[in-house]
Amino acid sequence: MKGSGFTVVELAVVVTAVTLFVILIVITLQSPRLQANDVNIKTYLYQIMTLAAASYDLNGSYYNVCSQDNNPERSRQHRNTGKSD
């Protein structure tokens, strides 16, 4: 039965070729993933900018824009007294 089957060298070459192919695919797909993340970040920043502009139009200041407690009454008090909470 000499000659049937694969030699160790042939199997090593195939495994190496497949490994390189997979590495190339992973590297190729990484760039679009990073670009998609950049688009998401830009979208979130645009939303924050829009909300900050709306808050400024409503309250006349950027005070408390990034706070969890966006109480417009507290913002008006801060603007009128000049004191911080």
Backbone torsions as a table, in degrees:
resi	resn	phi	psi	omega
1	MET	NA	26.8	178.4
2	LYS	-70.1	137.3	177.9
3	GLY	99.8	-10.2	177.8
4	SER	-93.9	145.5	-179.4
5	GLY	93.3	-178.7	-178.3
6	PHE	-110.3	150.3	176.1
7	THR	-85.0	165.6	179.0
8	VAL	-61.9	-37.5	-179.7
9	VAL	-65.6	-43.0	178.9
10	GLU	-63.0	-42.9	178.0
11	LEU	-64.2	-39.4	178.8
12	ALA	-64.1	-40.5	179.1
13	VAL	-64.2	-43.5	-179.9
14	VAL	-64.9	-44.8	179.6
15	VAL	-62.1	-42.5	178.8
16	THR	-63.3	-43.7	179.9
17	ALA	-63.3	-43.9	179.5
18	VAL	-64.7	-41.5	178.8
19	THR	-61.3	-45.2	178.2
20	LEU	-63.6	-39.0	178.2
21	PHE	-62.6	-44.0	179.2
22	VAL	-64.9	-41.8	178.3
23	ILE	-61.5	-42.5	178.6
24	LEU	-63.5	-39.4	178.8
25	ILE	-65.4	-43.6	-179.8
26	VAL	-62.9	-43.4	178.9
27	ILE	-64.3	-39.9	-179.5
28	THR	-66.0	-38.2	-178.5
29	LEU	-80.2	-14.4	-178.9
30	GLN	-68.2	-38.8	-176.7
31	SER	-62.9	-49.1	177.3
32	PRO	-61.9	-32.7	178.3
33	ARG	-64.8	-43.6	178.5
34	LEU	-65.8	-38.3	177.8
35	GLN	-65.1	-38.4	177.6
36	ALA	-64.7	-39.4	176.9
37	ASN	-63.0	-40.0	178.2
38	ASP	-62.9	-40.5	178.8
39	VAL	-64.0	-41.4	178.3
40	ASN	-62.7	-43.2	179.6
41	ILE	-62.9	-43.5	178.8
42	LYS	-63.1	-37.0	178.4
43	THR	-64.6	-45.1	178.7
44	TYR	-63.1	-41.8	179.1
45	LEU	-64.1	-38.4	177.6
46	TYR	-64.5	-40.3	177.6
47	GLN	-63.4	-41.9	178.2
48	ILE	-63.3	-41.8	179.2
49	MET	-62.6	-42.1	179.2
50	THR	-64.8	-43.1	178.7
51	LEU	-66.0	-37.3	178.2
52	ALA	-65.9	-40.0	178.2
53	ALA	-65.2	-40.7	178.0
54	ALA	-65.3	-39.2	178.0
55	SER	-64.7	-40.7	178.4
56	TYR	-64.4	-42.0	178.6
57	ASP	-63.2	-36.1	-178.0
58	LEU	-77.9	-43.8	-171.9
59	ASN	-104.9	-15.1	-178.4
60	GLY	79.4	8.9	176.9
61	SER	-156.7	166.0	176.3
62	TYR	-94.5	6.4	-178.8
63	TYR	-58.5	132.3	173.7
64	ASN	70.5	19.3	-179.4
65	VAL	-66.7	-42.3	-175.0
66	CYS	-94.9	8.8	-179.1
67	SER	-84.5	155.2	174.7
68	GLN	-70.4	-27.4	-178.6
69	ASP	-99.9	88.4	-179.5
70	ASN	-95.1	66.8	-179.6
71	ASN	-86.5	112.0	-178.3
72	PRO	-61.3	-33.3	180.0
73	GLU	-63.6	-41.8	178.5
74	ARG	-64.6	-36.8	178.1
75	SER	-64.9	-40.4	178.5
76	ARG	-64.9	-40.0	178.7
77	GLN	-62.6	-42.6	179.6
78	HIS	-63.5	-43.0	-178.4
79	ARG	-66.2	-38.9	-177.1
80	ASN	-76.2	-35.5	-176.3
81	THR	-93.3	-23.2	-176.3
82	GLY	76.9	8.2	-179.6
83	LYS	-104.4	150.2	175.1
84	SER	-94.8	160.3	-179.6
85	ASP	-72.9	NA	NA
